[in-house]
Every structure is written in structure tokens, then in C-alpha cells.
């Protein structure tokens, strides 16, 4: 297939009421492309004397740290896609982000519900400090005794809890810095649709991953196409400089009434105010709740070379890694490299929700 994989996205249709003449609608299948273009590796060197006399615990002392560091880089790259998540909740202390409580984790689940993400198998990914704060904040709530006991013993969030099946700590959770905007201006021109919006000149920049709203533009129930009575949140998909007059956004503006893939009830009015959900230049931890289908990681089995000292390839949980060793007789050195060829894509960012935490 080459290095590209096309991933189909869920279809969407509208419903007709009554015994009227049928009006067939086209099946317009949406898709996104995942490319396997990242090849990361760890390279090691040691002498035959080392291997003979001092590397008795080769797997534990050499391979395990190499695998761990390689996996961390892959995780950090995949985590960078969290800047495409278009749902956001936070607890505020005044106007600044504070530590999330049970309410924010529950609201994240509600946002997934509004975007038709299936129930069950939901996961939370937390920064280490957010996990510590969350365990502490939930300690006094009415919880199953066994779960509370495990959390007290391990210092980790345990699931299922608050509608989340699994909780996981990850050191690669992003720390997002909001753009240093002063005012954002307004929408310039009515009836806009699509993945960018024309605005008056911005007074200050926006950053990729900032979350914005437009006055009077509400999210819709993705099944019934009716307004949920709450402003639709959009994520800025690329950095925007101060003075710019266009903002790239996700999801696309697709207003109703009752059309396929509808995302909002109405298009923004000309002059509608633009608001960022976080303060200018604010830094916060970008924890999130998601359904696993929100993001896809793919790896490929790298070819096994001939004529080398050692070669091995293993796959675990869909992740394929290859190790190759070669001997250099002139220096009496073994050179070993551990490789992974992979790609990732956040295919359904609306099936995830940021739960912000103070830095």
C-alpha cells in the first residue's frame, strides 16, 4: 500500500418525517490519511570485551532502557496531536485555570456524549501532577471501598470511576501555552462555512491548540441536528499571527438546518465576537478523556536484513520493533540499532475532551 493508509470516518445522514416522496441523499464518505513516515531509532555501541565480561544483564541493563526511551519519543509525538482536540473543560479560580475536580471529569464525558462518542472504554490521560491532585481531590467522595483503598495504596487513579473505564498517567502530557492575544476582534462576513473563518485583524497571535467560540453559534446533537444550547468550541489548527484576518479551525463550520455532517446550528453573524476559552499567554496541562478511536497509531514490520551478526523483530499489541546488530572487526565493536517505523493520526478529535489543570 506504500506509506499511506486511508481511514474511513463514520457516515452521517438526515431523517425525513411523514409519508412524503422519498428524497434520496448521497452517501458522502469522509476519510483521512495516515502516513508511515517516522522512523525513530536508538543506536548503541559496545566492545566484544564488554559483551564477554560485563554485560551479563544485557536485556535489563541495555535493551530495556533503549526500548523505554524509544517508546517515550513515539508517545510524545502521538501526544502532540492533542493540540487538535476541539472540546475543553476547566475549573476556574477567578479567571485562571485551577485543578480539576469530579465535576470537570464528568463534564468531559458529557462533551463526548454530545459528540456521539460511544459509552464505555473511555480513558483518561493525566499528567503526573494532575493525577496526584485528582486522587487527593476525590479522596473524600463516596467511592467503592476497594477502589479508594487501591488509590490510597498506589497513589494512582483507578477505574472505572466517573464514567471513565481506565485512568493512565503519562509524563508526555502537553503543557499548552495560549496565544498572547489582547483582543480577537470579530467575524468579518456572514454565512461563512468550512474550515477557516474570515475575521477583522487580530490584535495579537493565536497558537495551534487554542480553543475559541463564536457568539451565537451553538453545537448540535450530531444525530438529531438540534441545538444543544451551548456554544460550539473550535480548535485553532495552526499558529495565527497578530494582524491576520483568517483563523483555521476544526471542526468545519457546517450549519443547518438538518444537513449531513452538521456541526453548528447557524453560521456566525458578521460582527460576532470571537472568544478564547483560556486567558492570553496562560500555560496549562492538557490532560484529556477520549474514546480509543479518536486516535490511530500504525507501525510497519521493517525488513529483516541478511548478513548481519544478529537481527530480530517483535510485535506486541500492534507495535512492531526491529533490532539489528553488526560487528566491526577493525574496532572490535558491536553496533546495535533498535528501530520503529510508524505514523499516527487523530482521526476523530471530537471524541476527546481536554481537562485543563493549572501549571
C-alpha positions, 0 to 999 in steps of 0.5 A: 500500500506504500506509506499511506493508509486511508481511514474511513470516518463514520457516515452521517445522514438526515431523517425525513418525517411523514409519508412524503416522496422519498428524497434520496441523499448521497452517501458522502464518505469522509476519510483521512490519511495516515502516513508511515513516515517516522522512523525513530531509532536508538543506536548503541555501541559496545566492545566484544570485551564488554559483551564477554565480561560485563554485560551479563544483564544485557536485556535489563541493563541495555535493551530495556532502557533503549526500548523505554526511551524509544517508546517515550519519543513515539508517545510524545509525538502521538501526544502532540496531536492533542493540540487538535482536540476541539472540546475543553473543560476547566475549573476556574479560580477567578479567571485562571485555570485551577485543578480539576475536580469530579465535576470537570471529569464528568463534564468531559464525558458529557462533551463526548456524549454530545459528540456521539462518542460511544459509552464505555472504554473511555480513558483518561490521560493525566499528567503526573501532577494532575493525577496526584491532585485528582486522587487527593481531590476525590479522596473524600467522595463516596467511592467503592471501598476497594477502589479508594483503598487501591488509590490510597495504596498506589497513589494512582487513579483507578477505574472505572470511576466517573464514567471513565473505564481506565485512568493512565498517567503519562509524563508526555502530557502537553503543557499548552501555552495560549496565544498572547492575544489582547483582543480577537476582534470579530467575524468579518462576513456572514454565512461563512462555512468550512474550515477557516473563518474570515475575521477583522485583524487580530490584535495579537497571535493565536497558537495551534491548540487554542480553543475559541467560540463564536457568539451565537453559534451553538453545537448540535446533537450530531444525530438529531441536528438540534441545538444543544444550547451551548456554544460550539468550541473550535480548535485553532489548527495552526499558529495565527499571527497578530494582524491576520484576518483568517483563523483555521479551525476544526471542526468545519463550520457546517450549519443547518438546518438538518444537513449531513455532517452538521456541526453548528446550528447557524453560521456566525453573524458578521460582527460576532465576537470571537472568544478564547476559552483560556486567558492570553499567554496562560500555560496549562496541562492538557490532560484529556478523556477520549474514546480509543478511536479518536486516535490511530497509531500504525507501525510497519514490520521493517525488513529483516536484513541478511548478513548481519551478526544478529537481527530480530523483530517483535510485535506486541499489541500492534507495535512492531520493533526491529533490532539489528546488530553488526560487528566491526572487526577493525574496532572490535565493536558491536553496533546495535540499532533498535528501530520503529517505523510508524505514523499516527493520526487523530482521526476523530478529535471530537471524541476527546475532551481536554481537562485543563489543570493549572501549571 
